[in-house]
Amino acid sequence: MEEQEQLQKIISDSDNIVFFGGAGVSTESGIPDFRSVDGLYNQKYDYPPETILSHTFYMRKTDEFYRFYRDKMLCLTAKPNAAHMKLAELERAGKLKAVITQNIDGLHQAAGSQVVLELHGSVHRNYCKDCGKQFNAEYILNSTGIPTCDECGGQIKPDVVLYEEGLDQKTLNDAVRYISEADVLIIGGTSLAVYPAAGLIDYYRGNKLILVNKSATPMDARADLLVQGSIGEIFSGIEV
């Protein structure tokens, strides 16, 4: 039985699936991946992206942070792709219990997914550090310099987890619970190189660990089923 058929059978037989995804899920929507050959890490800036996207840099060179952030992180015209749509369909069918994502683009919600745990936050949530007022991504995109609150004048910060910052504890706890209780865990579009997120799969106790990715990952040997290729194409072939 070929991999796509095996994937179909496992999904057809389960109603307790959890999906864990990374940047590869969104690259097919035109959002750049950090680590791929043409991703953000290979573009030329005065500082490498992982420096710019750190808490220290945000505090020290806030203006420069926002220049990069508007230019590279706010891909607001991106649309959900076949993988996002199929995951939402699986949830509606009662098969998928949760999407756990390392992405900050909100495309799972745009596709209709309801239970989405965003480990690294979202560009769509921004808040005033002084009064707490919330702002959408368009407000940030259309601002200049360091965005400020239209009520109190305080500085606005994106609700995204920067390097050196800890993950939200409740989101992390919920992710651990969903993964530990899952019958099937599908991991897609992630190199499984970023911790603590990558360590979450250690909580999976089942025997249907499925890895869907274009390239090899450090966890391939642990997978019960390995499906290599475009995640959009692979998910397009799944019947719900």
RATALIN-V280796 format. One record per helix or strand. SS is the DSSP state (@ for helix, = for strand). FROM is the first residue (numbers start at 0). TO is the last residue. If there is no record, write none. Layout:
# RATALIN-V280796
[[SS:FROM:TO] [SS:FROM:TO]]
This chain:
# RATALIN-V280796
[[@:2:11] [=:16:20] [@:23:26] [@:39:41] [@:48:51] [=:53:53] [@:54:59] [@:61:72] [@:81:91] [=:95:100] [@:106:110] [=:115:117] [=:120:127] [=:133:134] [@:136:140] [=:147:147] [=:154:159] [=:162:162] [@:168:180] [=:183:187] [@:196:202] [=:208:212] [@:219:221] [=:224:227] [@:230:235]]
